[in-house]
Structure formats: C-alpha cells, structure tokens
Amino acid sequence: MHWFVAKVVYQIICGNGAHTPQFDEQLRLISAVTKKDAWDKAREIGMQEQYAFKNQQQELVQWKFINVPEIYTLDQLTDGMELYSRIEEPGDPNSYIAWLQMKSAQLQGQQYFELNV
C-alpha cells in the first residue's frame, strides 16, 4: 500500500444558489495500491460524504460532490505535514466546474495510472 493526497471538491449551495459561488477543496489522505485505486477511492469518499442540512432560515444547504481533479503520491509521511480544506469563490462557477472536470478526466485518462504508484 502507498499513501496519496487527493483533492476532493464540493460545491456549497445554499437555498436556490443565488449567492456568491463557493467550492470546498479538501485534501484527503488515501491509502491505496495504485494511483488509479486512490482516485477511485477518493471519488467514492466524495460521493459518500455529500450532505445537506437546513440552516436557521430553513434553507437547504448542500455540499455537492464535483470531482477529484488532483492526486499526489506521498513518498513518505512527515510529522507536521499540512493537509487542508479551502473554500473557493470563483467569479465564474461554470468555468471552474468545467476546469475541475477536465483535470479529473486528464487524471483518469493517464496511462501511467495502472503502471505507477
């Protein structure tokens, strides 16, 4: 098994979505045999951890899974290694989502997925 860091991206939607677009970019630590396995596992986690709740104004707030656009192999774990979650507020959410989907498709299509860690 090897360690990977996967970026899992969610869109945060409140009510009807008429607000500044927000995206939560989370870096997740994944244990897997290959990079492809890590990507698959990160996507599964992303889908499983979508959730929604009602806020104080009784509006639905959703964390909608978008995709996994980045995977990095960790050669070794070190004390104090930084993993983080970041909220993104792009000017054009449709372009941002398209960019994330394109990056994810590139990862999925890379031939070295099966050959390398």
N, C-alpha and C positions, 0 to 999 in steps of 0.2 A: 504494500500500500504506500501511496505517496500523499503529500499534502498539497492542496491547491487553494488559491484565493479566487473566489468567483464574485463578480459584480452582479447582484440581483436588483432589478429596477422595478419599482412600483409607481403607478400614478395615483396621487391622492386627489380624490374627487369629493367635494362637499356639496350636498344638495344637488342642484341641476348643473353644477360645474361652472357657473357664471362668476368665477373668481380667478385670480392670478394662478395660472397652471403651476402645479407643484409635482415634483417627482422625488421619491425617496430612493437614493442609490445606496445599497447596502453591500458591504464587502463581507462575504461569508467564507469561513474556513471549511474546506471539504476534504474528506479522506476518500481516495479512490485509487484504482489501479492505473487508469489512463486518463488523459485529458478529456477524452470523449465521455468516459464514465463520470468524471467530475462535472462536466457540462450538463449531462442528463440528470444527475443527482441535484444540481443547483436549480435546474428548471422545475423538477418535481417539488423541491422545497418551496420555490417561488409560488407555484400554483397552490400548494397546500396551505401556505401562510397568508393568502389573500384573506382579508376580512373586512367587515363593515360593522358600524355601530351608529346609534342615534346620538347626536350632540345635544346640548342643553336647549337648543331651539327646535329639537325634534327633526333635524335634517339628517339624512343619511350621509355618513362619512365613510368612504371606501378606500382601501388600499388595493388597487387593481394591478395584478402582475402584468408586466410588459414583456420582459425577456431577460436573458443573460448575455450581455454583449462582450464581456471580458472574462478570461480565465488566465491565471498566472500560476506557474509551478513554483512551489517553495522548496528550495534546495535544503534548507534547514530552518527549524523554528528557533527564534532567539527571544530571550527574555525582553519584554517591553515592546515587542513587535506591534505596530499600530494597525488596527482594523477599525473601520469607522462606517458610520451611516451619514449620508449627506442629503439635504433637501435641495433640489434643483428647481429653479423657477425660470424656465426658458421663455424668450419672447414669443416663439412660435412652437407650441407644443406638438403640432402635427409633424413638423420637420424634425423635432427632437425624437419623437417616437420612430419616425422613419429611419433616422440615423441609428438608433439603438437596434432596430430590426435588421438593418443592413449589417451592422457589426456582428450581430448574433449569427446571421446567415453565413458571413465570412468564416466565423469560427467553426460552424457546423460543417462547412464545405472543405476545410483544410485537410489535405490528405495525411498530414503528419499526426492527426488526432489518434489514429489507430497505431501508428508506428512509434510515437514518442510518448513519454510520460506527460 
